[in-house]
């Protein structure tokens, strides 16, 4: 946008419709600082068709017009930024999240979380895992085909989970070249304290017939107990 007028231009709003998204990275026009005379700024927008769009039966795509309204102190307001693209059908997905060992695990055990993504076709993309809101390392894992229009991704802990309950979230994101909707699932992984019992005898491994023997049991708890 260029201000060729004889006064600073004040923008009051940038409003996208359901099929467009304003790109904050490439947008340089400001709603707080006037655009000076003979200067310009950029309004970045990209095509993001709404799920409410209905693709005609038998059609592989539908051309859709998206719009961003630019309101301000220009002679004609609002101005329209038009973005046109082809909307194509998308595949809904469902994500199932399981753990091994199942909850509750024992302190010190590594736990593997497996996300299975199912759809009308074999999903392609990645799954991001978080534990108690903290991203795992790596933060996401590419899915691998598991047949029957499903794909899987797994993450195994490398350090012990603390004793208690942990919230694990897996979120699927489609590959850019594919048309799958995102999905997610949550599970609670409990971790119990680990216990070990050591028994000793006052007579060692051999006792004299008729003698008294004292057995001592020592219980060791690890993981915070």
Helices and strands as residue ranges (DSSP letters): E 11-16, E 20-22, E 45-47, E 62-72, E 79-87, E 94-100, E 105-106, E 112-118, E 125-131, E 134-142, E 144-147, E 150-156, E 164-174, E 183-192, E 194-201, E 215-222
